[in-house]
């Protein structure tokens, strides 16, 4: 019997270099406009790819970040396309 593994709660590797990725929260001086924003970032110092910033305000944005990072538009190509 095949066992399906649910990876919906895990970040896929970086689509550019294959390194692991992590969700980070931007920190710094309180007057900086990006403070508190979150994004997904590649852990490779040679790559450094990152998603767009998401400002959580009152909601947990982890699921949104996971969904956006894990989406691969060109993952499956159909014949004839």
C-alpha positions in Angstrom: 0.0 0.0 0.0 1.4 3.4 -1.0 1.6 6.0 1.8 1.1 9.6 0.7 3.3 12.1 2.4 1.6 15.5 3.0 4.2 18.1 2.3 1.8 21.0 2.2 3.2 22.3 5.5 6.8 22.2 4.3 8.7 24.7 2.1 10.0 23.3 -1.2 13.7 23.8 -2.0 14.7 27.0 -3.7 13.6 26.9 -7.4 16.8 28.5 -8.5 19.6 26.6 -6.6 17.9 23.8 -4.8 18.9 24.9 -1.3 16.6 24.8 1.7 14.3 27.8 2.3 13.0 29.4 5.5 10.4 31.8 6.6 12.0 34.9 8.1 10.6 38.0 9.8 12.3 41.3 9.1 13.7 43.1 12.1 15.4 46.4 12.6 14.7 49.9 13.7 11.1 50.6 14.6 10.7 53.4 12.1 11.6 51.2 9.1 8.5 50.4 7.0 9.5 46.7 6.4 9.7 45.8 10.2 7.5 42.8 11.0 7.1 41.8 7.3 7.7 38.1 6.5 9.0 36.4 3.5 10.5 33.1 2.4 14.2 33.2 1.7 16.7 30.8 0.3 19.3 29.7 2.9 22.2 29.7 0.4 24.3 32.8 0.7 25.3 32.4 -3.0 21.7 32.6 -4.1 19.6 34.6 -1.7 16.3 34.3 -3.6 13.3 35.5 -1.6 9.6 35.8 -2.0 7.7 39.1 -1.8 7.1 40.6 1.6 3.9 39.9 3.3 2.7 42.1 6.2 0.9 39.9 8.8 -1.1 42.6 10.6 -3.5 40.6 12.6 -3.3 37.2 10.8 -0.8 34.4 10.6 0.6 34.4 7.1 2.5 31.1 7.2 0.1 29.3 5.0 0.1 32.1 2.4 3.9 32.2 2.3 4.0 28.4 2.0 1.5 28.4 -0.9 3.2 31.2 -2.8 6.7 29.8 -2.4 5.8 26.2 -3.2 3.9 27.1 -6.4 5.8 26.1 -9.5 4.2 27.4 -12.6 6.4 25.3 -15.0 6.5 22.1 -12.9 4.3 20.1 -15.3 4.3 20.7 -19.0 1.6 19.1 -21.1 2.3 17.7 -24.6 1.5 20.2 -27.3 2.1 23.3 -25.2 
